[in-house]
């Protein structure tokens, strides 16, 4: 866990936007996990800095990435791969901090793109601020629960869809429909998920202790 947090810190870049406002862009390093226990934490220096972009890649048609984010404005929260550097036909999912389905989209509701949008102001969107898992997967690679049931209801590709069950994410159902590729997720109403200060100090202390142990052995 310590190494994952430290990797996430290194992968986050602050960029200056118009008017001097700073924003965070997070870049995946390695392969973000596709379960709650292996998801990547999008850490930054401050929760007051908006997280506006996540850059990453999906290795194949059967690969998904999960990122822990902090939703700070439920009315403004959105995530989209439309009009971005994306070479894969995406699906976007939002899960609660315990892995329950919130909402999902395959093709943008506007009907003009194969890319995905979780729109702001949706009745299916987050109802409270806090930590959520944002997921991305290729077309047809769908999240399921422990009983292999789909977590989201079925509908048209352009529909924004809600949960089919209150069960939590177990895995993703294998698919050969889509393909892997790079992606950019553009975000509003969110910041990086910064661990509590006490946890950060514990992680740093653990890393320091591990480094000392290695030097002693050598």
C-alpha positions as CSV (number, residue, x, y, z in Angstrom):
1,X,0.0,0.0,0.0
2,X,2.9,2.4,0.8
3,X,4.6,1.9,-2.5
4,X,1.3,2.4,-4.4
5,X,0.6,5.7,-2.6
6,X,4.2,6.9,-3.2
7,X,4.0,6.0,-6.9
8,X,0.7,7.9,-7.1
9,X,2.3,11.0,-5.7
10,X,5.1,10.9,-8.2
11,X,2.6,10.4,-11.0
12,X,0.6,13.5,-10.2
13,X,1.5,16.8,-12.0
14,X,0.2,20.3,-11.1
15,X,-0.5,22.5,-14.2
16,X,-1.4,26.2,-14.3
17,X,-4.7,27.0,-15.8
18,X,-6.2,30.3,-17.0
19,X,-6.4,32.9,-14.3
20,X,-3.6,31.3,-12.3
21,X,-5.8,28.5,-11.0
22,X,-3.9,25.3,-10.5
23,X,-5.2,21.9,-11.4
24,X,-3.9,18.3,-11.0
25,X,-3.4,15.9,-13.9
26,X,-2.8,12.3,-12.8
27,X,-0.8,9.8,-15.0
28,X,-1.1,6.1,-14.5
29,X,2.2,4.3,-13.8
30,X,2.2,0.6,-14.4
31,X,-1.3,-0.9,-14.5
32,X,-4.0,0.4,-12.3
33,X,-5.9,-2.5,-10.6
34,X,-9.5,-3.4,-11.5
35,X,-10.7,-4.3,-8.0
36,X,-11.3,-2.2,-4.9
37,X,-8.3,-3.6,-3.1
38,X,-5.9,-2.9,-6.1
39,X,-7.3,0.4,-7.3
40,X,-4.8,3.3,-7.8
41,X,-5.0,6.3,-5.4
42,X,-5.0,9.6,-7.3
43,X,-2.9,11.5,-4.7
44,X,-1.9,15.2,-4.9
45,X,-0.5,17.8,-2.6
46,X,-3.8,19.4,-1.7
47,X,-7.5,18.5,-1.8
48,X,-8.2,22.1,-2.8
49,X,-6.6,21.5,-6.2
50,X,-9.1,20.3,-8.8
51,X,-8.3,17.0,-10.5
52,X,-9.0,17.7,-14.2
53,X,-7.4,14.8,-16.1
54,X,-6.4,11.2,-15.7
55,X,-4.1,9.7,-18.3
56,X,-3.6,6.0,-18.8
57,X,-3.9,2.9,-21.0
58,X,-5.8,-0.4,-21.2
59,X,-3.6,-3.3,-22.1
60,X,-6.3,-5.4,-23.9
61,X,-10.0,-6.0,-24.4
62,X,-10.0,-7.6,-20.9
63,X,-8.4,-4.8,-18.9
64,X,-10.0,-2.2,-16.6
65,X,-8.5,0.6,-14.5
66,X,-10.0,1.8,-11.2
67,X,-8.9,5.2,-9.6
68,X,-9.8,6.4,-6.1
69,X,-11.0,10.1,-6.4
70,X,-12.6,12.6,-4.1
71,X,-15.9,14.1,-5.3
72,X,-16.1,17.6,-3.9
73,X,-19.1,19.0,-5.8
74,X,-21.9,16.5,-6.5
75,X,-23.8,18.9,-8.9
76,X,-20.7,19.6,-10.9
77,X,-19.1,16.2,-11.0
78,X,-18.5,14.7,-14.4
79,X,-16.1,12.4,-16.2
80,X,-15.7,12.0,-20.0
81,X,-13.4,10.6,-22.6
82,X,-15.1,12.6,-25.4
83,X,-12.8,15.1,-27.2
84,X,-9.7,13.7,-25.6
85,X,-6.6,11.7,-26.5
86,X,-8.4,8.3,-26.5
87,X,-7.7,5.4,-28.8
88,X,-10.1,2.9,-27.2
89,X,-13.9,2.6,-27.3
90,X,-14.4,3.3,-23.6
91,X,-16.9,2.6,-20.9
92,X,-16.9,4.8,-17.7
93,X,-18.2,3.6,-14.3
94,X,-18.6,5.3,-10.9
95,X,-18.6,3.1,-7.7
96,X,-19.0,4.1,-4.1
97,X,-16.1,3.9,-1.6
98,X,-17.3,0.3,-0.8
99,X,-17.6,-0.8,-4.4
100,X,-21.4,-0.4,-5.0
101,X,-22.5,0.8,-8.5
102,X,-23.5,4.4,-8.8
103,X,-23.8,5.1,-12.6
104,X,-22.4,4.1,-15.9
105,X,-22.2,5.1,-19.6
106,X,-20.9,3.4,-22.7
107,X,-21.4,6.0,-25.5
108,X,-21.9,9.7,-24.9
109,X,-25.6,10.6,-24.4
110,X,-25.3,13.1,-27.2
111,X,-25.2,10.2,-29.7
112,X,-22.3,11.5,-31.7
113,X,-19.4,9.6,-30.1
114,X,-18.3,6.1,-29.1
115,X,-16.6,7.7,-26.2
116,X,-18.2,7.9,-22.7
117,X,-19.6,10.5,-20.4
118,X,-20.8,10.5,-16.8
119,X,-22.7,13.7,-17.0
120,X,-22.9,16.4,-14.3
121,X,-26.3,16.9,-12.7
122,X,-27.5,13.4,-13.4
123,X,-30.2,12.0,-11.1
124,X,-28.1,8.8,-11.0
125,X,-24.9,10.6,-10.0
126,X,-23.2,10.8,-6.6
127,X,-25.5,12.1,-3.8
128,X,-22.8,13.1,-1.3
129,X,-19.2,14.3,-1.4
130,X,-16.4,12.0,-0.5
131,X,-14.4,9.1,-1.9
132,X,-15.5,7.2,-5.0
133,X,-13.9,4.8,-7.5
134,X,-13.9,5.9,-11.1
135,X,-13.5,3.0,-13.5
136,X,-12.7,2.7,-17.2
137,X,-12.9,-0.3,-19.4
138,X,-13.1,-1.2,-23.1
139,X,-16.5,-1.9,-24.8
140,X,-18.1,-5.0,-23.4
141,X,-15.8,-5.6,-20.4
142,X,-18.4,-5.2,-17.7
143,X,-18.3,-5.1,-13.8
144,X,-20.0,-8.0,-12.0
145,X,-20.7,-9.0,-8.4
146,X,-19.7,-12.2,-6.5
147,X,-22.5,-14.1,-8.2
148,X,-21.4,-13.0,-11.7
149,X,-24.4,-10.7,-12.0
150,X,-24.0,-7.4,-13.8
151,X,-23.7,-4.5,-11.4
152,X,-25.5,-2.0,-13.8
153,X,-28.8,-2.3,-15.6
154,X,-29.0,-2.9,-19.3
155,X,-30.0,-0.2,-21.8
156,X,-29.1,1.5,-25.0
157,X,-25.4,2.4,-25.4
158,X,-26.1,6.1,-25.1
159,X,-28.1,5.7,-21.9
160,X,-26.7,6.8,-18.5
161,X,-27.5,3.7,-16.4
162,X,-27.8,3.1,-12.7
163,X,-27.2,0.0,-10.4
164,X,-28.9,-3.4,-11.1
165,X,-28.0,-4.6,-7.6
166,X,-26.7,-3.3,-4.3
167,X,-23.9,-5.9,-4.3
168,X,-20.4,-4.7,-4.6
169,X,-17.8,-5.0,-7.4
170,X,-16.1,-8.5,-7.5
171,X,-14.5,-8.5,-11.0
172,X,-15.1,-7.7,-14.6
173,X,-16.7,-10.1,-17.1
174,X,-14.3,-11.1,-19.8
175,X,-14.9,-9.7,-23.3
176,X,-13.5,-9.9,-26.8
177,X,-15.7,-7.1,-28.1
178,X,-13.4,-4.1,-27.6
179,X,-9.6,-3.5,-27.7
180,X,-7.0,-1.9,-25.5
181,X,-5.4,1.6,-26.0
182,X,-4.6,4.9,-24.4
183,X,-7.1,7.2,-22.8
184,X,-7.6,10.6,-21.2
185,X,-10.5,11.1,-18.7
186,X,-11.5,14.7,-18.2
187,X,-13.0,15.5,-14.9
188,X,-15.0,18.2,-13.1
189,X,-16.1,18.5,-9.5
190,X,-13.4,16.3,-8.1
191,X,-9.9,16.3,-6.5
192,X,-7.3,13.7,-5.9
193,X,-7.9,11.4,-3.0
194,X,-5.3,12.5,-0.4
195,X,-4.7,10.1,2.5
196,X,-5.0,11.3,6.0
197,X,-1.7,13.0,7.3
198,X,-1.2,10.2,9.9
199,X,-1.4,7.6,7.1
200,X,1.0,9.5,5.0
201,X,3.6,9.7,7.9
202,X,3.1,6.0,8.5
203,X,3.7,5.2,4.8
204,X,6.9,7.4,4.7
205,X,8.2,5.8,7.9
206,X,7.6,2.3,6.5
207,X,9.5,3.3,3.3
208,X,12.4,4.7,5.3
209,X,12.6,1.6,7.5
210,X,12.6,-0.6,4.5
211,X,15.3,1.4,2.9
212,X,17.5,1.2,6.0
213,X,17.0,-2.5,6.2
214,X,18.2,-3.0,2.6
215,X,21.2,-0.8,3.2
216,X,22.1,-2.8,6.4
217,X,22.0,-6.1,4.5
218,X,24.3,-4.8,1.8
